[in-house]
Amino acid sequence: MNHITLLVGSETDMHIAESVKKVLDVYEVPYLCEVSSAHKNPDRVREIVLDSESDVFICVASLSAALPGFVASITAKPVIGVPVDAKLGGLDSLLSTVQMPSGVPVAAVGVDNGKNAAYLALRVLGIKYPEALVKSGDGVPASTESPSSFAFFDLPGSSTTDTSSSDQSEDIESEEDEKPKERPSGDWL
C-alpha cells in the first residue's frame, strides 16, 4: 500500500515533485507519483484519488493551481498543496492553494518547497502510525536530521510506485537550505 499519493499538475512541475520524492525515498515511505492536470484530465485525477488507499495527498501545481483544491473536494483525507513558481513569483499558485472555501481545506507549504510537503506528510502519517514514528530526543520529528533520527519502519505495505521518470542522485538537503532557527523567548509565549 502506498501511504502517500503525489499528484503533479504538469510535467513542467516535476522538478518540485523530485524534492518530495527524494525525502520520501530517504525515509522509505511507499508512495505513488502521477502526473495529471485538474484542468485537462479531471476524470483521471478523480479516478486516481478515489482508487487510492493513501493516507495523505501531496499536490504540486503551478499557475492557477487547481489541483490541490480539486483533490480536497473529492477526499476527506489530508491534502498538502505545493505552489510552484511558474509566473508572478509563485504568488498566483500560492493564493490559489491557500484561498479555499470553507469545508475544503488544503494545507500549504511555501512556494517551491516540496521538501516541507514531504516532511509534513511524514508528520501526518505519524498520527496514524505513532509506533512507527521515531522521534528525536526532544520529541519533535527531526526533519532536517539524518533519517535514523526520524524514520518510518514496519508500515503496512512497502512498495513505491512512481509513474514518472526521474534522476534521484542528488541529496535531499541542498546548500541553500537554512537550518531551523531557535524560537525567540518572551512573555508572549
Secondary structure, DSSP 8 states (H G I E B T S, - for coil): --SEEEEES-GGGHHHHHHHHHHHHHTT--EEEEE--TTT-HHHHHHHHHH---SEEEEEEETT-HHHHHHHHH-SS-EEEEEE-SSGGGHHHHHHHH---TT---EE--TT-HHHHHHHHHHHHHHH-GGG----TTSS--TTS-GGGS---S-S----EE-S-----S-SS-TT---------STT-
